[in-house]
Amino acid sequence: MTEGRSCPLAYRYQPASLCADPVPVAEDVIYVIGGLYGNPFALDEIEKMALAEERHGRSVKLVFNGDFNWFNASNELFRDINNRVLKHTAILGNVDFELAAPSAGAGCGCAYPEFVDQGVVERSNQIMSRLQNLAATHPDIQQRLAVLPRYQCLMLGGLKVLVLHGDPESLAGWGLAYESFAAGNQGCLDSWFRESGADVMVSTHTCLPVLWSGVVQGRPCAVANNGSSGMGNLSGDVRGLITRISRTAPAVESIAGLAVGGGLHVDLMPVNYNVSAWMEQFDRLWPQGSPAEKSYRKRIVEGASLSPGDLVFPLLSEA
Ligand SMILES: [Fe+2]
C-alpha cells in the first residue's frame, strides 16, 4: 500500500449491500454534513441553520458523513468536535476511521488519485500522523469512533437516501468526485444505482461539490456531494456547504438544487460561518510552514475554483 494513494481492504464494500436495511427518518429535513474538518465555527453555524428551520416548524436530523476531524489538533478541540458530532447520526470518513484504528501503511487513507500532487499527499499523511498521536491519548473517543458504520441508508419521503463518505464501492472512493463527473462516469452511476436500489446518493470526501440528476432504469435518481462543510468550495466564496434533503424546499436560497422522484428536494446550502474566528484558531494550531497551512489555508480564506454553474451535472451544454 502506498501511503495516502491507496486504501485498506476494510474500506471496501459491495453496492448491492448498501440499502439492505434503510432506516426511516421521522424528521422533516436531513442535513448531511461532510468534511467538517474539525471546524467548530462551521458547526456553530450549521446548528443555527437547523434552529432556524425548527422555528419554522420543520424538524431537522443532522447526519455527519465523515471527516469531521482533521484540523482539530488540540486536546480541547478534538474532544469538543467529537462530543458535539457524536450526539448525532454519523458515519466514518477515512480520517475518522484512521483515528479510531490506524491501518498500517494507509497514511491519511485518502486514496488520492494520480491527478493530486504528491506534495498534497505527503502533507495529508503528516496531518494524519499528528492527529493519530493526539487521538491515541483519547481512547474513549477512539472507541466511540470505532463503532460507527461506514455507510447508512435512510428512508425519507418514500425514497432511499444512501449516505456515503466516498463512493458505493469504497469509503475513500473517488467515483462521486467532481473530477469523475467531469470526466464522465455514467456507466458507473447506472450500475451503482441499479445494484444498490438507492434513489439519492449523498457523498463528500473529495472536497469539491457536485449535484447530478438522471434516470436509471426509468427511475429518477440523484447524487449530491457537498464538497466541504468546513471550508469554502466555490470561487471567491469562503462558505462551507452542506446537503439538505426534504420534501419541503429550503426557505433560504441554496447554491444549487433539484427535485427528485416524488418531490424530494436536494439542495447544497451555504454555511456562512465566522471565518476570521476560525483562522485565529487555525493559525495557532497550524502555523506558517505546517502541512495544513501549506495545503489548506489559501482555500479556507479564498474559496476554491468552481462557480455554481460548474457543479450541476449534466452540464447545461450536455443536457
Ligand atoms: Fe475523506
Residues whose N, C-alpha, C, O or C-beta is under 5 A from the ligand:
A	BS01	LIG	D67 G93 N94 V95 H205
